[in-house]
Amino acid sequence: AIKNMRPGRVSKIILHFSTPFWFPGEGTINFIWTNQELETSDEEDGWITSVNGMYEVNSTDLRMWVVGEAANVVDTLPDDDVIAGATKLIRKFLGNSELVGPKRITRHTWLTDPYSLGTWSYPSIHSQHQDYT
């Protein structure tokens, strides 16, 4: 069964805000990028184009998902760089350059953790029903 599973790369980061910019219960932001934006993203914070969304955890926290190869990148960045990238992303999509970003983040670098080496798994085309029973 394990041979039929495939690893996925996801970095889950909790963004902690002093003052939320969203209404309670409405803290979901999904990001959609144009092909041009994806092609012209810069090296320094190009990982932000792999953030598929931010989702409300509670009244002051959002959960940010970084997927694919960018999850490997973001797991190696200092917290300040991740905070700066998340702030840039929120400001861009909400059209508010004055919006205050998160004060800190909480995360575990699962992709570089020698005991897990990843965060997600999914069935391959070789998986069979018996793999799950």
C-alpha positions as CSV (number, residue, x, y, z in Angstrom):
1,A,0.0,0.0,0.0
2,I,2.8,2.5,0.9
3,K,4.5,1.8,-2.5
4,N,1.3,3.0,-4.2
5,M,1.1,6.3,-2.3
6,R,2.7,9.5,-3.6
7,P,4.0,12.4,-1.5
8,G,2.7,15.9,-1.8
9,R,4.3,19.2,-0.8
10,V,2.2,21.5,1.3
11,S,3.3,24.1,3.8
12,K,0.6,25.2,6.3
13,I,1.4,28.4,8.0
14,I,-0.7,30.2,10.6
15,L,-0.7,34.0,10.3
16,H,-1.4,35.8,13.6
17,F,-2.8,39.3,13.3
18,S,-3.1,42.0,16.0
19,T,-6.2,43.4,14.3
20,P,-8.1,41.3,11.8
21,F,-9.0,43.0,8.5
22,W,-11.9,40.5,7.9
23,F,-15.3,40.2,9.4
24,P,-15.8,37.2,11.7
25,G,-16.8,34.1,9.8
26,E,-15.7,35.7,6.4
27,G,-12.0,35.2,6.6
28,T,-11.5,33.2,3.4
29,I,-9.4,34.5,0.5
30,N,-8.7,32.5,-2.6
31,F,-6.0,33.6,-5.0
32,I,-6.1,33.2,-8.7
33,W,-3.1,34.3,-10.8
34,T,-3.0,35.2,-14.5
35,N,-0.5,33.4,-16.7
36,Q,1.4,36.6,-17.1
37,E,1.7,37.1,-13.3
38,L,2.9,33.5,-13.0
39,E,5.6,34.0,-15.7
40,T,6.8,37.3,-14.4
41,S,7.0,36.5,-10.6
42,D,10.4,37.5,-9.2
43,E,12.9,35.1,-7.6
44,E,12.8,36.7,-4.2
45,D,9.2,36.1,-3.4
46,G,8.0,34.1,-6.3
47,W,6.7,31.5,-3.9
48,I,3.7,33.6,-3.2
49,T,2.2,32.6,-6.5
50,S,1.8,29.1,-5.1
51,V,-0.4,30.2,-2.2
52,N,-3.8,29.0,-3.1
53,G,-5.6,30.6,-0.3
54,M,-5.9,31.9,3.3
55,Y,-8.6,30.6,5.6
56,E,-9.9,31.8,8.9
57,V,-8.8,29.8,11.9
58,N,-10.3,32.1,14.5
59,S,-11.0,35.8,15.0
60,T,-7.3,36.9,14.7
61,D,-5.6,34.1,12.7
62,L,-5.6,32.9,9.1
63,R,-4.2,29.6,7.8
64,M,-2.1,30.0,4.6
65,W,-1.4,27.0,2.3
66,V,1.7,27.0,0.1
67,V,1.7,24.2,-2.4
68,G,4.1,22.4,-4.8
69,E,7.8,23.3,-5.1
70,A,7.2,26.6,-3.4
71,A,6.4,24.7,-0.2
72,N,10.1,23.5,-0.2
73,V,11.2,27.1,-0.7
74,V,9.0,28.7,2.0
75,D,10.1,26.0,4.6
76,T,13.6,27.3,4.3
77,L,12.8,31.0,4.6
78,P,13.1,33.1,7.8
79,D,9.8,34.0,9.5
80,D,10.3,37.7,8.5
81,D,10.4,36.8,4.8
82,V,7.3,34.7,5.1
83,I,5.5,37.5,6.9
84,A,6.6,40.0,4.2
85,G,5.4,37.7,1.4
86,A,2.1,37.1,3.0
87,T,1.6,40.8,3.6
88,K,2.5,41.6,-0.1
89,L,0.0,38.9,-1.2
90,I,-2.9,40.2,1.0
91,R,-2.2,43.8,0.0
92,K,-2.2,42.9,-3.7
93,F,-5.4,41.0,-3.8
94,L,-7.3,43.3,-1.5
95,G,-6.0,46.4,-3.2
96,N,-5.0,48.0,0.1
97,S,-1.3,49.0,0.4
98,E,-1.8,50.2,4.0
99,L,-3.2,46.9,5.3
100,V,-1.2,45.7,8.3
101,G,0.2,42.2,7.9
102,P,0.6,39.5,10.4
103,K,2.6,40.2,13.6
104,R,4.0,36.6,13.7
105,I,3.6,33.2,12.2
106,T,3.4,29.6,13.5
107,R,4.6,26.7,11.4
108,H,6.4,23.5,11.3
109,T,8.8,22.8,8.5
110,W,7.4,19.4,7.7
111,L,9.2,19.1,4.3
112,T,12.6,19.4,6.0
113,D,11.7,17.4,9.1
114,P,13.7,14.2,8.9
115,Y,10.9,12.2,10.6
116,S,8.2,13.2,8.1
117,L,9.8,14.6,5.0
118,G,6.4,15.8,3.8
119,T,3.0,16.8,4.7
120,W,0.6,15.2,2.3
121,S,0.0,11.9,0.5
122,Y,-2.3,10.9,-2.2
123,P,-3.1,7.7,-4.1
124,S,-1.3,7.0,-7.3
125,I,-2.8,5.5,-10.4
126,H,-1.4,2.2,-9.1
127,S,-3.4,2.3,-5.9
128,Q,-6.0,-0.3,-5.3
129,H,-9.0,-0.7,-3.1
130,Q,-7.1,-3.2,-0.9
131,D,-4.6,-0.4,-0.1
132,Y,-7.2,1.3,2.1
133,T,-8.7,-1.7,3.9
